[in-house]
Amino acid sequence: MSEVFVVRNQLGHYWGKSKSWVDGRDARQVARLKHHDEGVNLLFELSSKDVALRGEVVAAQTDERGEPAIEASHHPLPDAEQDLLTETEQNPSATGQIGAETTTTR
């Protein structure tokens, strides 16, 4: 096993290979960096685009397949929250608001 570095934000999400935050349940999606300074540079770039970002570069051991051994975040991803809101808007029955819309006739 060897050591790699990953970037983690304040919610426990990891920077992914797809250039977006992932929750870490699938370690294959997490971006791995060979050197600590690469992680620092990446974190600097990310925080310059998102001033609310509070992140850290974390060393992680790799398993036999080369995937980082990390703990998955318990917080939902921002995209997942937005998807839930969009689904709720498109399908009001998901929240039990069936018949909430009213129509008026003259």
N, CA, C and O atoms as a MOPAC input file, in Angstrom:
PM7 MOZYME 1SCF
protein

 N      0.83700 1    -1.17900 1     0.00000 1
 C      0.00000 1     0.00000 1     0.00000 1
 C      0.88000 1     1.23900 1     0.00000 1
 O      1.96500 1     1.26200 1     0.58100 1
 N      0.38300 1     2.25200 1    -0.66100 1
 C      1.10800 1     3.50600 1    -0.70400 1
 C      0.18600 1     4.63100 1    -0.25500 1
 O     -0.96800 1     4.40200 1     0.10800 1
 N      0.70700 1     5.83200 1    -0.28600 1
 C     -0.05200 1     6.97600 1     0.18600 1
 C     -0.36500 1     7.91800 1    -0.96800 1
 O      0.49100 1     8.18400 1    -1.81200 1
 N     -1.59300 1     8.41900 1    -1.00100 1
 C     -2.00700 1     9.43800 1    -1.95600 1
 C     -2.64400 1    10.57600 1    -1.16500 1
 O     -2.89100 1    10.45000 1     0.03400 1
 N     -2.90100 1    11.66600 1    -1.83900 1
 C     -3.52000 1    12.81800 1    -1.19200 1
 C     -4.84400 1    13.12100 1    -1.87600 1
 O     -4.96300 1    13.03600 1    -3.09800 1
 N     -5.83400 1    13.47700 1    -1.06800 1
 C     -7.15100 1    13.84900 1    -1.57500 1
 C     -7.53700 1    15.18900 1    -0.96400 1
 O     -7.05100 1    15.56500 1     0.10300 1
 N     -8.42000 1    15.90300 1    -1.65900 1
 C     -8.91300 1    17.18300 1    -1.16100 1
 C    -10.31600 1    16.96500 1    -0.61900 1
 O    -11.19000 1    16.44000 1    -1.30900 1
 N    -10.51900 1    17.37900 1     0.63300 1
 C    -11.80400 1    17.20200 1     1.30900 1
 C    -12.30800 1    18.56800 1     1.77100 1
 O    -11.53200 1    19.38800 1     2.26200 1
 N    -13.61800 1    18.80700 1     1.61100 1
 C    -14.19200 1    20.08400 1     2.04500 1
 C    -14.76000 1    19.97000 1     3.45000 1
 O    -14.66500 1    18.91900 1     4.08500 1
 N    -15.35400 1    21.06500 1     3.93600 1
 C    -15.85400 1    21.12200 1     5.30900 1
 C    -17.02400 1    20.17600 1     5.56700 1
 O    -17.32400 1    19.88500 1     6.72400 1
 N    -17.68700 1    19.69200 1     4.53000 1
 C    -18.79200 1    18.75100 1     4.68700 1
 C    -18.36000 1    17.29300 1     4.54100 1
 O    -19.18200 1    16.38200 1     4.62900 1
 N    -17.06900 1    17.08500 1     4.31700 1
 C    -16.56700 1    15.72700 1     4.17000 1
 C    -16.63600 1    15.20800 1     2.75300 1
 O    -16.37000 1    14.03000 1     2.51600 1
 N    -16.98900 1    16.06500 1     1.79900 1
 C    -17.01200 1    15.66700 1     0.39000 1
 C    -15.59600 1    15.73600 1    -0.16700 1
 O    -14.76200 1    16.50100 1     0.31900 1
 N    -15.33900 1    14.94000 1    -1.17900 1
 C    -14.01900 1    14.86400 1    -1.78800 1
 C    -14.07900 1    15.40500 1    -3.20900 1
 O    -15.09000 1    15.26100 1    -3.89800 1
 N    -12.98500 1    16.03000 1    -3.64100 1
 C    -12.90900 1    16.49700 1    -5.01900 1
 C    -12.76000 1    15.28400 1    -5.91800 1
 O    -11.89400 1    14.43800 1    -5.69500 1
 N    -13.60800 1    15.20100 1    -6.93600 1
 C    -13.64400 1    14.02300 1    -7.78000 1
 C    -12.91400 1    14.17300 1    -9.09400 1
 O    -12.55200 1    15.27800 1    -9.49600 1
 N    -12.70400 1    13.07000 1    -9.74800 1
 C    -12.07300 1    13.04400 1   -11.06700 1
 C    -12.91400 1    13.79900 1   -12.08700 1
 O    -12.39100 1    14.29100 1   -13.08700 1
 N    -14.22200 1    13.89000 1   -11.83400 1
 C    -15.14000 1    14.55400 1   -12.76400 1
 C    -15.18100 1    16.06600 1   -12.55100 1
 O    -16.04700 1    16.74700 1   -13.10200 1
 N    -14.25300 1    16.59000 1   -11.75900 1
 C    -14.15700 1    18.03000 1   -11.47400 1
 C    -15.37800 1    18.54500 1   -10.72600 1
 O    -15.82300 1    19.66800 1   -10.95900 1
 N    -15.92000 1    17.73000 1    -9.83000 1
 C    -17.02300 1    18.12200 1    -8.96100 1
 C    -16.87800 1    17.36100 1    -7.64500 1
 O    -16.10200 1    16.41000 1    -7.54600 1
 N    -17.63500 1    17.79100 1    -6.63800 1
 C    -17.55700 1    17.14400 1    -5.32900 1
 C    -18.31500 1    15.82600 1    -5.34400 1
 O    -19.40500 1    15.73000 1    -5.90800 1
 N    -17.72800 1    14.81400 1    -4.72000 1
 C    -18.36100 1    13.50900 1    -4.56400 1
 C    -18.38000 1    13.16800 1    -3.08200 1
 O    -17.57800 1    13.69500 1    -2.31200 1
 N    -19.29300 1    12.28600 1    -2.68000 1
 C    -19.43500 1    11.99700 1    -1.25700 1
 C    -18.45100 1    10.95600 1    -0.73200 1
 O    -18.35000 1    10.78200 1     0.48200 1
 N    -17.73500 1    10.27000 1    -1.59100 1
 C    -16.71500 1     9.32700 1    -1.15500 1
 C    -17.19200 1     7.89900 1    -0.99500 1
 O    -16.40800 1     7.02800 1    -0.61700 1
 N    -18.47900 1     7.63400 1    -1.27700 1
 C    -18.95600 1     6.24400 1    -1.17500 1
 C    -18.27000 1     5.36000 1    -2.19500 1
 O    -18.02100 1     4.18300 1    -1.93500 1
 N    -17.96200 1     5.92100 1    -3.36200 1
 C    -17.24700 1     5.17900 1    -4.39700 1
 C    -15.86500 1     5.81300 1    -4.54100 1
 O    -15.71100 1     6.84400 1    -5.19700 1
 N    -14.87500 1     5.19500 1    -3.93100 1
 C    -13.52500 1     5.76000 1    -3.90300 1
 C    -12.92000 1     5.88500 1    -5.30100 1
 O    -11.96900 1     6.64200 1    -5.49600 1
 N    -13.45800 1     5.15600 1    -6.26900 1
 C    -12.93500 1     5.25000 1    -7.63600 1
 C    -13.16700 1     6.61900 1    -8.24700 1
 O    -12.44500 1     7.01800 1    -9.16000 1
 N    -14.17200 1     7.35100 1    -7.75300 1
 C    -14.50400 1     8.66700 1    -8.29500 1
 C    -13.66200 1     9.79400 1    -7.70400 1
 O    -13.65800 1    10.90200 1    -8.23900 1
 N    -12.95700 1     9.53100 1    -6.62100 1
 C    -12.18800 1    10.55900 1    -5.92100 1
 C    -10.85600 1    10.80600 1    -6.63600 1
 O    -10.14500 1     9.87000 1    -7.00000 1
 N    -10.54000 1    12.07900 1    -6.82700 1
 C     -9.26900 1    12.44900 1    -7.45100 1
 C     -8.12600 1    12.15000 1    -6.49100 1
 O     -8.18400 1    12.50500 1    -5.31400 1
 N     -7.09600 1    11.50000 1    -6.99800 1
 C     -5.92500 1    11.14700 1    -6.19300 1
 C     -4.72900 1    11.94200 1    -6.69100 1
 O     -4.49400 1    12.05600 1    -7.89400 1
 N     -3.98700 1    12.48000 1    -5.75500 1
 C     -2.80100 1    13.26100 1    -6.08900 1
 C     -1.58600 1    12.59200 1    -5.47700 1
 O     -1.64500 1    12.10400 1    -4.34800 1
 N     -0.48700 1    12.56400 1    -6.21300 1
 C      0.71800 1    11.88300 1    -5.72200 1
 C      1.47800 1    12.70800 1    -4.69400 1
 O      2.15000 1    12.16000 1    -3.82000 1
 N      1.36900 1    14.03200 1    -4.80200 1
 C      2.16000 1    14.90800 1    -3.94200 1
 C      1.27200 1    15.87700 1    -3.16900 1
 O      0.25300 1    16.34400 1    -3.67800 1
 N      1.66500 1    16.16900 1    -1.94900 1
 C      0.91700 1    17.06900 1    -1.08000 1
 C      0.78100 1    18.45600 1    -1.71300 1
 O     -0.28600 1    19.06700 1    -1.64800 1
 N      1.85500 1    18.94800 1    -2.32200 1
 C      1.80100 1    20.29700 1    -2.90700 1
 C      0.83100 1    20.37900 1    -4.08700 1
 O      0.29200 1    21.45200 1    -4.35900 1
 N      0.60200 1    19.28000 1    -4.78600 1
 C     -0.42600 1    19.26500 1    -5.83200 1
 C     -1.80100 1    19.48800 1    -5.21300 1
 O     -2.63300 1    20.20900 1    -5.76400 1
 N     -2.02800 1    18.86400 1    -4.06900 1
 C     -3.28400 1    19.04100 1    -3.35200 1
 C     -3.46100 1    20.47200 1    -2.86900 1
 O     -4.55500 1    21.02800 1    -2.95400 1
 N     -2.39700 1    21.06400 1    -2.36500 1
 C     -2.45400 1    22.45200 1    -1.89400 1
 C     -2.76900 1    23.38300 1    -3.06100 1
 O     -3.58800 1    24.29200 1    -2.92700 1
 N     -2.12800 1    23.16300 1    -4.19700 1
 C     -2.40000 1    23.99400 1    -5.37700 1
 C     -3.84600 1    23.84200 1    -5.83200 1
 O     -4.49600 1    24.83400 1    -6.16000 1
 N     -4.35600 1    22.61600 1    -5.85600 1
 C     -5.73500 1    22.36500 1    -6.25300 1
 C     -6.69800 1    23.04300 1    -5.27800 1
 O     -7.65900 1    23.68600 1    -5.69900 1
 N     -6.44500 1    22.90100 1    -3.99500 1
 C     -7.29800 1    23.52400 1    -2.98400 1
 C     -7.28400 1    25.04000 1    -3.12500 1
 O     -8.31900 1    25.68200 1    -2.94900 1
 N     -6.14300 1    25.61600 1    -3.43700 1
 C     -6.04500 1    27.06200 1    -3.65600 1
 C     -6.90600 1    27.47700 1    -4.84400 1
 O     -7.63900 1    28.46200 1    -4.76300 1
 N     -6.82400 1    26.73900 1    -5.94000 1
 C     -7.62900 1    27.04500 1    -7.12600 1
 C     -9.12600 1    26.93700 1    -6.81900 1
 O     -9.91000 1    27.79500 1    -7.22500 1
 N     -9.51800 1    25.88000 1    -6.10100 1
 C    -10.92900 1    25.68500 1    -5.76900 1
 C    -11.43900 1    26.79000 1    -4.84700 1
 O    -12.55000 1    27.29200 1    -5.02400 1
 N    -10.62700 1    27.16300 1    -3.87000 1
 C    -11.07600 1    28.18600 1    -2.92200 1
 C    -11.08200 1    29.57400 1    -3.54500 1
 O    -11.77300 1    30.46300 1    -3.04600 1
 N    -10.33400 1    29.78200 1    -4.61900 1
 C    -10.38800 1    31.08600 1    -5.29500 1
 C    -11.69600 1    31.22400 1    -6.08800 1
 O    -12.13900 1    32.34000 1    -6.36200 1
 N    -12.31000 1    30.09800 1    -6.45300 1
 C    -13.60100 1    30.11800 1    -7.15100 1
 C    -14.77200 1    30.09000 1    -6.17400 1
 O    -15.85900 1    30.56800 1    -6.49800 1
 N    -14.56200 1    29.53500 1    -4.98200 1
 C    -15.61000 1    29.42200 1    -3.97000 1
 C    -15.03500 1    29.91000 1    -2.64900 1
 O    -14.35900 1    29.15700 1    -1.94900 1
 N    -15.30200 1    31.17300 1    -2.30400 1
 C    -14.69700 1    31.76300 1    -1.11500 1
 C    -15.23000 1    31.15900 1     0.17600 1
 O    -14.60700 1    31.33200 1     1.22400 1
 N    -16.36300 1    30.45500 1     0.13900 1
 C    -16.91700 1    29.82400 1     1.33000 1
 C    -16.30000 1    28.44600 1     1.58700 1
 O    -16.57600 1    27.82400 1     2.61200 1
 N    -15.47800 1    27.97700 1     0.66900 1
 C    -14.87100 1    26.65500 1     0.80200 1
 C    -13.87200 1    26.62300 1     1.94800 1
 O    -12.99500 1    27.48100 1     2.05100 1
 N    -14.01700 1    25.64000 1     2.79100 1
 C    -13.05100 1    25.35700 1     3.85600 1
 C    -12.62100 1    23.92200 1     3.64500 1
 O    -13.34000 1    22.98400 1     3.98700 1
 N    -11.44800 1    23.76700 1     3.07900 1
 C    -11.00700 1    22.42800 1     2.72900 1
 C     -9.65500 1    22.09800 1     3.31000 1
 O     -8.99600 1    22.92800 1     3.93500 1
 N     -9.26400 1    20.86500 1     3.08500 1
 C     -7.97500 1    20.39700 1     3.55200 1
 C     -7.45400 1    19.31700 1     2.61400 1
 O     -8.21800 1    18.63700 1     1.92900 1
 N     -6.14700 1    19.18300 1     2.60300 1
 C     -5.50400 1    18.11900 1     1.84500 1
 C     -5.22100 1    16.99600 1     2.83500 1
 O     -4.55400 1    17.20400 1     3.84800 1
 N     -5.73300 1    15.80700 1     2.53500 1
 C     -5.65800 1    14.68300 1     3.46400 1
 C     -4.85500 1    13.54300 1     2.83800 1
 O     -5.05700 1    13.18900 1     1.67600 1
 N     -3.95700 1    12.98700 1     3.61600 1
 C     -3.22200 1    11.79700 1     3.16800 1
 C     -4.10100 1    10.57700 1     3.38800 1
 O     -4.74600 1    10.43900 1     4.42700 1
 N     -4.11800 1     9.69900 1     2.40400 1
 C     -4.92700 1     8.48300 1     2.49800 1
 C     -4.10900 1     7.29300 1     2.00100 1
 O     -3.41100 1     7.38100 1     0.99100 1
 N     -4.20500 1     6.20000 1     2.71600 1
 C     -3.57100 1     4.96500 1     2.27900 1
 C     -4.40800 1     4.36400 1     1.15500 1
 O     -5.62600 1     4.54000 1     1.11900 1
 N     -3.76400 1     3.66400 1     0.25000 1
 C     -4.48500 1     3.01800 1    -0.84200 1
 C     -4.66000 1     1.53600 1    -0.52900 1
 O     -3.85500 1     0.92500 1     0.17400 1
 N     -5.73800 1     0.98000 1    -1.07300 1
 C     -5.96400 1    -0.45300 1    -0.89800 1
 C     -5.22300 1    -1.21400 1    -1.98800 1
 O     -4.43400 1    -0.62800 1    -2.72900 1
 N     -5.47100 1    -2.51200 1    -2.08700 1
 C     -4.74600 1    -3.33700 1    -3.06200 1
 C     -5.04800 1    -2.96100 1    -4.51100 1
 O     -4.26400 1    -3.28000 1    -5.40500 1
 N     -6.17900 1    -2.28500 1    -4.75500 1
 C     -6.52700 1    -1.85000 1    -6.11300 1
 C     -6.07000 1    -0.42100 1    -6.40100 1
 O     -6.27500 1     0.08400 1    -7.50500 1
 N     -5.45500 1     0.22800 1    -5.42100 1
 C     -4.96300 1     1.58500 1    -5.61300 1
 C     -5.99700 1     2.65200 1    -5.29500 1
 O     -5.77400 1     3.83000 1    -5.57400 1
 N     -7.12200 1     2.25700 1    -4.71500 1
 C     -8.17200 1     3.21400 1    -4.34100 1
 C     -7.87900 1     3.75800 1    -2.94500 1
 O     -7.42500 1     3.01400 1    -2.07500 1
 N     -8.13700 1     5.05400 1    -2.72200 1
 C     -7.87700 1     5.61000 1    -1.39100 1
 C     -8.85600 1     5.07100 1    -0.35700 1
 O    -10.04700 1     4.92400 1    -0.63400 1
 N     -8.34800 1     4.77900 1     0.83000 1
 C     -9.19000 1     4.32300 1     1.93500 1
 C     -9.70200 1     5.56700 1     2.65300 1
 O     -8.99000 1     6.16100 1     3.46200 1
 N    -10.94900 1     5.96100 1     2.35000 1
 C    -11.52100 1     7.18300 1     2.89100 1
 C    -12.87600 1     6.89600 1     3.51900 1
 O    -13.50500 1     5.87500 1     3.23800 1
 N    -13.31000 1     7.80500 1     4.36600 1
 C    -14.61900 1     7.68400 1     4.99500 1
 C    -15.61600 1     8.50800 1     4.19100 1
 O    -15.36600 1     9.67700 1     3.89800 1
 N    -16.72800 1     7.91200 1     3.83900 1
 C    -17.75900 1     8.61100 1     3.06100 1
 C    -18.42700 1     9.67900 1     3.91100 1
 O    -18.55900 1     9.53100 1     5.12600 1
 N    -18.84200 1    10.74700 1     3.26600 1
 C    -19.53000 1    11.84200 1     3.94000 1
 C    -20.96700 1    11.46200 1     4.26200 1
 O    -21.61100 1    10.72600 1     3.51400 1
 N    -21.45800 1    11.96900 1     5.37500 1
 C    -22.84600 1    11.73900 1     5.76700 1
 C    -23.74400 1    12.87800 1     5.29200 1
 O    -24.96600 1    12.79700 1     5.41300 1
 N    -23.14400 1    13.93700 1     4.75300 1
 C    -23.89500 1    15.08100 1     4.25700 1
 C    -24.23800 1    14.87500 1     2.78500 1
 O    -23.39200 1    14.41300 1     2.01900 1
 N    -25.46100 1    15.20900 1     2.37600 1
 C    -25.80400 1    15.07100 1     0.95600 1
 C    -25.03200 1    16.07700 1     0.11300 1
 O    -24.69100 1    17.16700 1     0.57100 1
 N    -24.77000 1    15.69300 1    -1.10400 1
 C    -24.09300 1    16.59100 1    -2.04000 1
 C    -25.02400 1    17.73700 1    -2.42600 1
 O    -26.23800 1    17.53700 1    -2.47500 1
 N    -24.50300 1    18.91700 1    -2.69900 1
 C    -25.35800 1    20.03500 1    -3.11400 1
 C    -26.19400 1    19.70600 1    -4.34100 1
 O    -27.34800 1    20.12700 1    -4.42200 1
 N    -25.64800 1    18.96800 1    -5.29100 1
 C    -26.39800 1    18.57400 1    -6.48500 1
 C    -27.55000 1    17.66000 1    -6.11100 1
 O    -28.62600 1    17.74700 1    -6.70200 1
 N    -27.33900 1    16.78200 1    -5.13500 1
 C    -28.39300 1    15.86300 1    -4.70100 1
 C    -29.53200 1    16.64700 1    -4.05800 1
 O    -30.69900 1    16.31200 1    -4.26300 1
 N    -29.21300 1    17.68200 1    -3.28600 1
 C    -30.25000 1    18.52100 1    -2.68500 1
 C    -31.03100 1    19.24700 1    -3.77400 1
 O    -32.25700 1    19.33500 1    -3.71200 1
 N    -30.31700 1    19.77000 1    -4.77600 1
 C    -30.97300 1    20.48200 1    -5.87400 1
 C    -31.84900 1    19.53200 1    -6.67700 1
 O    -32.95000 1    19.90300 1    -7.08400 1
 N    -31.37400 1    18.30200 1    -6.91100 1
 C    -32.17700 1    17.30500 1    -7.62800 1
 C    -33.45600 1    17.00000 1    -6.86800 1
 O    -34.51600 1    16.84600 1    -7.47600 1
 N    -33.36900 1    16.91100 1    -5.53400 1
 C    -34.54100 1    16.63500 1    -4.72000 1
 C    -35.54100 1    17.78800 1    -4.81600 1
 O    -36.74600 1    17.55800 1    -4.91600 1
 N    -35.04300 1    19.02900 1    -4.78500 1
 C    -35.93400 1    20.18200 1    -4.92100 1
 C    -36.60500 1    20.20200 1    -6.28500 1
 O    -37.80100 1    20.47800 1    -6.38300 1
 N    -35.85400 1    19.91600 1    -7.32900 1
 C    -36.40800 1    19.89700 1    -8.67700 1
 C    -37.46300 1    18.80600 1    -8.80000 1
 O    -38.51900 1    19.02900 1    -9.39100 1
 N    -37.18600 1    17.62900 1    -8.24900 1
 C    -38.14300 1    16.52700 1    -8.30900 1
 C    -39.42200 1    16.88900 1    -7.55200 1
 O    -40.52200 1    16.57200 1    -8.00400 1
 N    -39.28200 1    17.53700 1    -6.42500 1
 C    -40.43300 1    17.93300 1    -5.62900 1
 C    -41.28100 1    18.95100 1    -6.37600 1
 O    -42.51000 1    18.89600 1    -6.32700 1
 N    -40.62400 1    19.88700 1    -7.07100 1
 C    -41.35800 1    20.88700 1    -7.84700 1
 C    -42.09400 1    20.24100 1    -9.01800 1
 O    -43.20900 1    20.64400 1    -9.35100 1
 N    -41.47800 1    19.25000 1    -9.63700 1
 C    -42.07800 1    18.59500 1   -10.79100 1
 C    -43.12700 1    17.57400 1   -10.39500 1
 O    -44.03700 1    17.28600 1   -11.17200 1
 N    -43.01100 1    17.02000 1    -9.19000 1
 C    -43.91100 1    15.97500 1    -8.73200 1
 C    -44.37100 1    16.29700 1    -7.31600 1
 O    -43.79800 1    15.77700 1    -6.35900 1
 N    -45.38900 1    17.14000 1    -7.15400 1
 C    -45.81600 1    17.53000 1    -5.81100 1
 C    -46.31500 1    16.35400 1    -4.96900 1
 O    -46.34800 1    16.46300 1    -3.74300 1
 N    -46.70200 1    15.24100 1    -5.58300 1
 C    -47.17200 1    14.09400 1    -4.80600 1
 C    -46.05700 1    13.51100 1    -3.95100 1
 O    -46.32700 1    12.79500 1    -2.98700 1
 N    -44.80800 1    13.81000 1    -4.29100 1
 C    -43.69300 1    13.30400 1    -3.51200 1
 C    -43.66600 1    13.90800 1    -2.11600 1
 O    -43.08700 1    13.31900 1    -1.20400 1
 N    -44.27800 1    15.06500 1    -1.93300 1
 C    -44.29700 1    15.70500 1    -0.61700 1
 C    -45.66400 1    15.66400 1     0.02000 1
 O    -45.86500 1    16.23000 1     1.09500 1
 N    -46.61600 1    14.99700 1    -0.63200 1
 C    -47.95400 1    14.90000 1    -0.07600 1
 C    -48.80100 1    16.13300 1    -0.33300 1
 O    -49.77900 1    16.36700 1     0.37600 1
 N    -48.44400 1    16.92200 1    -1.33300 1
 C    -49.17200 1    18.14500 1    -1.62300 1
 C    -50.11200 1    17.97500 1    -2.80400 1
 O    -50.29800 1    18.90300 1    -3.59100 1
 N    -50.69900 1    16.81100 1    -2.93300 1
 C    -51.63500 1    16.56000 1    -4.01700 1
 C    -52.86500 1    17.41500 1    -3.78900 1
 O    -53.39200 1    17.47700 1    -2.67800 1
 N    -53.31000 1    18.05800 1    -4.82000 1
 C    -54.51100 1    18.87900 1    -4.73700 1
 C    -54.25200 1    20.22800 1    -4.09500 1
 O    -55.21000 1    20.93200 1    -3.77400 1
 N    -53.02200 1    20.61600 1    -3.89500 1
 C    -52.71100 1    21.89900 1    -3.28400 1
 C    -53.01900 1    23.04300 1    -4.25600 1
 O    -53.29500 1    24.16800 1    -3.84100 1
 N    -52.96800 1    22.74000 1    -5.53100 1
 C    -53.28300 1    23.75900 1    -6.52700 1
 C    -54.78800 1    23.93400 1    -6.61500 1
 O    -55.53400 1    22.95500 1    -6.58700 1
 N    -55.22500 1    25.14700 1    -6.71900 1
 C    -56.65800 1    25.41100 1    -6.82500 1
 C    -56.92900 1    26.16900 1    -8.10600 1
 O    -56.08700 1    26.92800 1    -8.58400 1
 N    -58.09200 1    25.96000 1    -8.64700 1
 C    -58.49200 1    26.68700 1    -9.82800 1
 C    -59.79400 1    27.41900 1    -9.51000 1
 O    -60.60900 1    26.95600 1    -8.71100 1
 N    -59.96200 1    28.53100 1   -10.13200 1
 C    -61.19100 1    29.29600 1    -9.91700 1
 C    -61.96800 1    29.34100 1   -11.22500 1
 O    -61.38900 1    29.42200 1   -12.30900 1
 N    -63.25700 1    29.28800 1   -11.10400 1
 C    -64.12500 1    29.39700 1   -12.27200 1
 C    -65.12300 1    30.51700 1   -12.03100 1
 O    -65.47200 1    30.81600 1   -10.88900 1
 N    -65.57100 1    31.12500 1   -13.09700 1
 C    -66.55200 1    32.20800 1   -12.99500 1
 C    -67.85900 1    31.78900 1   -13.57400 1
 O    -68.81100 1    32.57000 1   -13.57800 1

